[in-house]
Amino acid sequence: MVEKTSCGICGGNSILTTTTYHGKLKDGTSIVIYNVPCYRCTQCGEEVFLFDTLDKIDEIKANQDELLMMLNRILQQLNHLSE
């Protein structure tokens, strides 16, 4: 069974589906997350994420930020070793 709700923009039917999330990390690096659950309006295409989904996206982005900081520290250490 397909879950439905009303679109907050046009009042059309929104159905539960998945989308691809495009965002940015703190340093401006682009991030893409596939198969993200959302409600999409069948009329206007507006996509709405549930709060739990937004929390998970924030968690993924925070983990990526942490990984980038670790990589930058490693690269700095390698640069110092090669000098």
NORGITA-V691053 format. One record per pair of residues at least 24 apart in sequence whose ideal C-beta (glycine too) atoms are under 10 Angstrom apart, sorted by the first residue. I is the first residue (numbers start at 1). J is the second residue. If there is no record, write none. Layout:
BEGIN
i j
I J
I J
END
This chain:
BEGIN
i j
3 39
4 39
4 42
5 39
5 41
5 48
6 39
6 41
7 39
7 40
7 41
7 42
7 43
7 44
7 45
7 46
7 47
7 48
8 39
8 41
8 46
8 48
9 41
9 43
9 44
9 45
9 46
9 48
10 41
10 42
10 43
10 44
10 45
10 46
11 41
11 43
11 44
12 41
12 42
12 43
12 44
12 45
12 46
13 39
13 40
13 41
13 42
13 43
14 38
14 39
14 40
14 41
14 42
14 43
14 44
14 45
14 46
14 47
14 48
15 39
15 40
15 41
15 42
16 40
16 50
17 42
17 47
18 47
19 47
19 49
21 47
21 49
21 53
21 54
21 57
21 60
21 61
23 57
23 58
23 60
23 61
23 64
24 61
25 61
25 62
25 64
25 65
25 67
25 68
26 61
26 62
26 64
26 65
26 68
26 69
27 64
27 65
27 68
27 69
27 72
29 61
29 64
29 65
29 68
31 57
31 60
31 61
31 64
31 65
33 57
33 60
33 61
33 64
36 60
END
